[in-house]
Structures are given as C-alpha cells and as structure tokens.
Amino acid sequence: MRFSELPAATFQMGTADIDEARFEHPDADKADIGDETPAHRVTLGRPTLMAQTETTQGQWFTVMQNRPGPAEFWQRDDWEQLPVVGVDWFMAQRFTEELGVLDPRFTYRLPTEAEW
C-alpha cells in the first residue's frame, strides 16, 4: 500500500446553506444533506498518512485470507486489482488491526470523517 501525508490543517466542514446543498445534490436524501449542517471549523492537529487508493481485493486477501463482496468480482482474472466492496465498518476495522499485526511499526486506523 502507498500512503500520502495529510498535513495538519484547519478548514470549514459542512455547509451553512442547506438550500444550496440541496441544489448541488438534488438526488441526495434530505436527511443526509441535513447532516451537513451547521458548518463548523475543524482542525486536524497533526499530519497523518492515508492510503492513496481504495483497498484492493488482492490487498485484502493478503491480509485477511478471504474474499469479500460478490463472487463475480473475485472470479474475474483481474480480481486482485478491484476495490473491496461489501464490507461493513467492523470488517474494515478488523483489516486495520490485522495490518498493525503485520507491520507493528505503524498504527493503522480508518480515517475520521474530517480526514476523509
């Protein structure tokens, strides 16, 4: 896996104008858009690393020794390059824990909403 650094930063997260958000995302669930308010200031206090790409099926298999998602994905010749789908938060969390076992020099975790 390759990682890029997210620098420490302060930024405005969310929106103060819910009507503008609904206009920009007309197909979005209104409750989801409501979650974007109120706008608020967020500070990422220190740099962190984030994977440059989605986790691939091949990376997942190397760590977890299973193949999540629909069978038609991992039956393809290029299955190792496809992104992981069909996992919940708990499975993704377990993946980060297993990465830490394989490489204890680092603490692996899922990104926060602000980092994402």
N, C-alpha and C positions, 0 to 999 in steps of 0.2 A: 504494500500500500504506500502511496505517496501522499505527503501532507503539505499544506501551505499554512503559513502563520497568519492568524487573525490578530491585528495589532490591538493594543488597549485603545479604547475609543469611547466617546460619549456621543449619543445621537438621539434623535426623536423617533420613538417607536409608536406605531398606531396612527390613527387619524383623528383630527378634531372635526372633520366634515364628513359625517356619515352619509349625507346625500351624494357627495362626490364619490365616495367609495362605492355606493350602490350603482352609480352611473358607470364607473370604471369596471365593475364586475356584475353585470346585470343577471348572470346565471347563478350567482352565489346565493347560498341560503342566507336569509336576512339575519338569522341568529348568529351566523358565523361573522357576518360583517359587523354586527353589534359588538362582537368580541374585540374588534379593533379599536374601540373607543374606551376611555378617552386617550388621546395622545399623551404620551409621557416620556420623560427623559430617562434614558438607560445608559449606564456606564459599565463597560467591560473593563474591569480594573487592571487586568494584566493580559499580556499576549497569550494566545493558546493556539494549538495546532488543530486543523480539521482536514480530514481526508479530501483529496482533490476530486474524487469521483464517488459515485454510489458504490456500495459494496457489491462486488460481482458474485455470481453463483460459485465460481471457482474459488474465490477467496473464502466465501462462507464454508464451502465443502472442506477446504484445507483445515479450517479451524474447528468446525462443528461436526464434521463427518456425516452430514445429512444434506438433503436437497429440498429446500422449502419451495412452496409455490406449485403451480400446475405442472403436471408431468410432461406436457408438451414442451415446456421450456427446457427441462434438463434431458429430454430425449433428442434434442437438436444437436447437430455436430458442433455448433458454436456455443453450447450451453454455458461454458465456463466464463464467457465474456458478457453474458446477460446480467442485468441488475437483479438483485434479490427482491422478490415480491412475496406477499403472503405471510409475512411475519408480523407479530404484534410487538408492542413495546417491551414486554418481558423477554421475548426471544432475542430482540436486538440488544437488550441489556445483558443477557447471558453471553452473547457474542463478544461484547466489550470486555466482560470479565475473563473470558477464555483468551482473548488477545493479551490481557495482562499476565496470564499464566505463561503463555508462550514467550512473551517479552517483558519481563518484570522491571526493565529499566524505565518504563513509562506507565502512567495511569491512563487507561482508555475509558472513555465515557461517551454517552450520547450528547450532542450539543444542546444547549438551552435554546429556548425559543428566540431569545435575543441574538444568540450566536448564529442561529440558522438564518 
